[in-house]
Amino acid sequence: MLALAAVTILPSAASVIESSSPAAPSPQSAWAIDSRVFACYNKHTFDRLEDAREAMHPGEELKEIRTRLGITTRQVAERSTKIAEQEKNPEFLISNSWLSQLETHPAALPSVHKLFTLACIYHVGYARLLLLYGIELQKISVYQDQMPIQKTHPIRVDASERHTAVELPLRFDSGLNLNKTNLLSRMIEAWGQVPLEVLRCLDLRHRSYGFIGIDDYTLYPLIKPGSFIQIDPEIKKLKAQISRTEFDRPIYFLDLRNEYACGWCELLGDKLLVVPHPLSPCKIRAFTYPEEAEILGQVTGMAMQISPYSDHVHPENSESVERSR
């Protein structure tokens, strides 16, 4: 919680001098709330205020916010009446005596309704006031991930979580050929911050992402054309293991120098075999390893449409040509 001090910014000096009463700064250096002014402060002032704040209990911090804004307890009570009337709920009301007690006694706790009222009157976020009492809303998603629900269920996006920004593609390469399998990073011209909390599990820093070309039926129907896959770039060596099912068999994303591929892989001498699904129309392809093929990583996840792009296998893949080097 930031504790702002009233300051005066001298037009002829770069220093910031503390003042006991609010001054009338320029619009570029200060903001007015309730005809009271508080201005920006330098890092030195900030550090000192933060040190003093550590010894405060939540009520004292609320009082500091109120006094900094120049709002009296009586004004808080009057403004809470408007909120209670519009919400048609007396729980939003704050009395003068109740607020004084909250600011004085360390053990006093406000209800969720009254904390909402204070957030409105003090022009601060509700989550910011909750943090005074040790409640960090960002930890909700962390604990939810630690305690997953076993049954299938819808993902509900909280209204406050929609403001969480994740980096997603905003513009794709105009010359992009969706028929070919490719790395997602090669397909995107511009990235941007998109507020969508559902995608918080995307690990764009430590994972790569690929797109399975519309004409790529190598692992069909396990991975259908048009799917997005997640790649772990740390795993670049084939795993020697016996898989009980096709779901346990490692899938790899490959750079074939002039194209990309996604499939099961086997090493046979100096040949890297790209093995298709038994139900796929594609045939096994062989490449000299590592000259003609490079393992970019192991596929660890995917997002796939249930319905395919077409009702039948792409005609160009019905007669696949075996490639051998």
C-alpha positions in Angstrom: 0.0 0.0 0.0 1.5 3.3 -1.0 1.4 6.2 1.5 1.6 9.5 -0.4 2.8 12.7 1.2 1.8 16.2 0.3 4.7 17.9 -1.4 5.5 21.0 -3.4 7.5 20.8 -6.6 9.6 23.9 -7.1 9.6 25.1 -10.7 13.3 26.1 -10.5 14.7 23.1 -8.8 14.7 19.3 -9.2 14.3 18.6 -5.5 11.0 17.7 -3.8 10.4 19.5 -0.5 7.9 18.2 2.0 5.2 20.7 3.1 2.7 20.4 6.0 -0.3 21.5 3.9 -1.3 20.8 0.3 0.0 23.1 -2.4 -1.4 23.9 -5.8 0.9 22.1 -8.2 0.7 22.0 -12.0 -1.5 19.4 -13.7 1.6 17.5 -14.8 2.8 16.9 -11.3 -0.2 16.3 -9.2 -3.8 15.2 -9.1 -6.7 16.8 -7.2 -9.2 14.8 -5.1 -11.9 16.6 -3.1 -10.1 19.9 -3.7 -7.0 18.4 -1.9 -3.8 17.9 -3.8 -1.2 15.3 -3.5 1.8 15.1 -5.7 4.4 12.7 -6.9 7.3 12.1 -4.6 10.8 10.9 -5.2 12.2 7.5 -4.4 13.9 8.7 -1.2 10.5 9.9 0.2 8.9 6.7 -0.9 11.4 4.5 0.9 11.0 6.4 4.1 7.2 6.2 4.0 7.3 2.5 3.3 9.6 1.9 6.3 7.1 3.8 8.5 4.2 2.0 7.1 5.5 -1.4 8.2 4.7 -0.7 11.8 1.0 0.3 11.0 -2.0 -1.9 11.5 -4.6 -1.9 8.7 -6.8 0.6 10.4 -4.0 3.1 10.7 -3.2 2.7 7.0 -6.9 3.3 6.1 -6.7 6.5 8.2 -3.6 7.6 6.5 -5.3 7.2 3.1 -8.3 9.2 4.3 -6.3 12.0 5.8 -4.0 12.2 2.8 -7.1 12.7 0.6 -8.4 15.3 3.0 -11.7 13.5 3.8 -13.2 13.6 7.2 -15.0 10.7 8.9 -18.2 12.6 8.7 -17.8 13.0 4.9 -17.2 9.2 4.7 -20.4 8.6 6.5 -22.4 11.0 4.3 -21.0 9.4 1.1 -21.7 5.9 2.3 -25.3 6.8 2.5 -25.5 7.3 -1.3 -23.9 4.0 -1.9 -26.2 2.2 0.5 -29.3 3.8 -1.1 -28.3 2.9 -4.6 -27.4 -0.7 -3.6 -30.6 -0.9 -1.5 -28.5 -2.5 1.3 -27.8 -0.9 4.7 -24.7 -3.0 5.1 -22.9 -0.5 2.9 -23.4 2.3 5.5 -20.5 3.5 7.5 -21.0 5.6 10.6 -18.6 8.2 12.0 -18.1 6.2 15.2 -17.6 2.9 13.4 -14.9 4.3 11.1 -13.1 5.9 14.1 -13.1 2.5 15.9 -11.8 0.8 12.7 -8.9 3.2 12.4 -8.0 2.9 16.1 -8.3 -0.7 17.1 -5.9 -3.2 15.5 -8.3 -6.1 15.9 -11.2 -4.4 14.2 -12.3 -5.9 10.9 -14.6 -4.4 8.2 -17.2 -6.4 6.5 -17.0 -7.0 2.7 -19.7 -4.4 2.1 -18.1 -1.7 4.2 -14.7 -2.4 2.6 -16.3 -1.9 -0.8 -17.7 1.4 0.4 -14.3 2.6 1.5 -12.8 1.5 -1.8 -15.3 3.7 -3.6 -14.9 6.7 -1.4 -11.1 6.5 -1.3 -10.8 5.9 -5.0 -8.6 2.8 -4.5 -9.0 -0.8 -5.7 -10.9 -3.3 -3.6 -8.0 -5.7 -4.0 -5.7 -3.1 -2.6 -7.7 -2.7 0.6 -8.0 -6.5 1.0 -4.2 -6.7 0.8 -4.1 -4.5 4.0 -5.7 -7.5 5.8 -3.4 -10.1 4.3 -5.7 -11.2 1.5 -3.9 -11.3 -1.9 -6.4 -12.1 -4.7 -3.7 -13.1 -7.1 -3.1 -16.2 -4.9 -6.5 -17.6 -5.7 -5.4 -18.9 -9.0 -2.2 -20.3 -7.5 -4.2 -22.3 -4.9 -6.7 -23.4 -7.5 -4.0 -24.9 -9.6 -2.6 -26.7 -6.5 -6.1 -28.2 -5.7 -7.6 -29.2 -9.1 -11.1 -30.5 -9.3 -11.3 -34.1 -10.4 -14.6 -33.8 -12.3 -15.0 -32.0 -15.6 -16.3 -28.5 -15.0 -16.6 -25.1 -16.7 -13.9 -22.5 -16.2 -15.5 -19.3 -14.9 -13.6 -16.1 -15.4 -14.0 -13.6 -12.5 -14.8 -10.1 -13.6 -11.6 -8.8 -11.8 -9.5 -11.4 -13.4 -10.4 -10.3 -16.9 -8.0 -7.4 -16.5 -5.1 -9.8 -16.1 -2.9 -9.4 -19.2 -1.3 -12.2 -21.1 0.8 -12.0 -24.2 -1.0 -13.3 -27.3 -0.6 -12.9 -31.0 -2.3 -9.8 -32.4 -1.2 -10.0 -36.1 -0.2 -13.0 -38.1 2.2 -13.0 -41.1 0.3 -12.0 -44.2 2.2 -14.6 -46.2 1.4 -17.4 -43.8 0.6 -20.8 -45.3 -1.7 -22.6 -42.8 -1.5 -25.8 -44.9 2.0 -26.4 -43.5 3.1 -27.3 -40.0 5.1 -24.4 -38.4 6.4 -22.9 -35.3 3.9 -20.4 -33.8 6.7 -17.8 -33.3 7.4 -17.9 -37.1 3.8 -17.3 -37.9 3.3 -14.1 -35.8 4.3 -10.6 -36.7 3.1 -8.8 -33.6 2.4 -9.8 -30.0 0.4 -7.8 -27.5 -1.1 -7.8 -24.1 -4.6 -9.4 -24.1 -6.7 -9.4 -20.9 -7.9 -13.0 -20.7 -7.3 -14.8 -17.4 -8.3 -18.2 -18.8 -5.0 -18.3 -20.7 -2.9 -17.7 -17.6 -1.4 -21.2 -17.9 0.4 -20.3 -21.1 4.2 -20.4 -20.4 5.5 -18.2 -23.2 8.8 -17.8 -21.6 9.8 -21.4 -21.2 7.7 -23.2 -23.9 7.4 -23.0 -27.6 4.1 -23.4 -29.5 3.4 -24.9 -32.9 0.6 -25.1 -35.4 -0.3 -28.3 -37.1 -0.8 -27.6 -40.8 -4.3 -28.1 -42.3 -2.6 -30.6 -44.7 -0.6 -32.4 -42.0 -2.3 -35.7 -41.2 0.8 -37.4 -39.7 -0.7 -38.1 -36.3 -4.4 -38.0 -37.4 -6.7 -38.7 -35.6 -4.6 -38.3 -32.4 -3.7 -34.8 -33.4 -5.9 -33.3 -36.0 -4.9 -30.7 -38.6 -5.3 -27.2 -37.4 -4.3 -28.0 -33.8 -2.0 -25.8 -31.6 0.6 -27.7 -29.6 2.9 -26.8 -26.7 6.6 -27.8 -27.0 9.2 -28.3 -24.3 12.4 -27.1 -25.9 14.5 -28.6 -23.1 13.7 -32.2 -24.3 15.6 -32.7 -27.6 16.7 -36.3 -27.2 14.5 -39.3 -28.0 13.3 -41.2 -25.0 13.9 -45.0 -25.1 10.8 -46.3 -23.4 8.0 -48.8 -23.9 4.7 -47.1 -24.3 1.5 -49.0 -23.2 -0.8 -46.8 -25.3 -0.4 -44.2 -28.1 -1.1 -41.5 -25.5 2.1 -42.5 -23.6 4.3 -42.5 -26.7 6.4 -39.3 -26.8 5.6 -36.9 -29.7 8.3 -34.6 -31.1 8.4 -31.4 -33.1 11.0 -31.4 -35.8 12.8 -28.9 -38.1 13.3 -30.6 -41.4 15.2 -27.6 -42.8 12.7 -26.7 -45.5 9.6 -27.5 -43.4 8.4 -28.6 -39.9 6.9 -31.9 -38.8 5.2 -33.3 -35.7 5.1 -37.0 -35.0 6.5 -40.1 -33.3 10.2 -40.6 -33.9 12.6 -43.5 -34.0 16.4 -43.6 -34.6 17.6 -46.3 -37.0 21.3 -45.9 -37.5 21.9 -42.4 -38.8 18.3 -42.1 -39.9 15.6 -40.4 -37.9 12.2 -41.9 -38.7 9.0 -39.8 -38.5 6.4 -42.3 -37.7 2.7 -41.5 -38.4 -0.4 -42.8 -36.6 -1.6 -46.2 -37.8 -4.8 -44.7 -39.0 -3.1 -41.8 -40.8 -2.8 -41.9 -44.6 0.8 -40.8 -44.3 3.8 -43.1 -44.5 7.0 -43.3 -42.5 9.6 -40.7 -43.6 13.3 -41.0 -43.0 15.9 -38.2 -42.7 19.6 -38.2 -42.1 20.1 -37.2 -38.5 21.1 -34.6 -37.5 22.0 -33.1 -40.9 18.5 -33.1 -42.4 16.4 -33.1 -39.2 16.6 -31.4 -35.8 14.4 -32.2 -32.8 13.1 -28.8 -31.5 11.4 -30.3 -28.5 8.8 -32.7 -27.1 5.1 -32.0 -27.4 3.6 -31.6 -23.9 0.2 -30.3 -24.7 -2.3 -29.4 -27.4 -5.5 -27.5 -28.2 -7.5 -29.3 -30.8 -10.9 -28.8 -32.4 -13.4 -31.7 -31.9 -14.8 -31.3 -35.4 -12.3 -31.5 -38.3 -11.8 -29.0 -41.0 -13.5 -31.4 -43.4 -15.5 -34.6 -43.2 -13.0 -36.7 -45.0 -9.2 -37.0 -45.1 -7.5 -34.4 -47.3 -7.2 -35.8 -50.8 -3.6 -34.7 -51.1 -2.7 -37.0 -48.2 -4.6 -40.1 -49.4 -1.5 -41.0 -51.5 1.4 -39.9 -49.4 4.9 -40.2 -50.8 7.5 -42.0 -48.7 10.5 -39.8 -48.3 13.9 -41.5 -47.8 17.3 -40.0 -47.6 
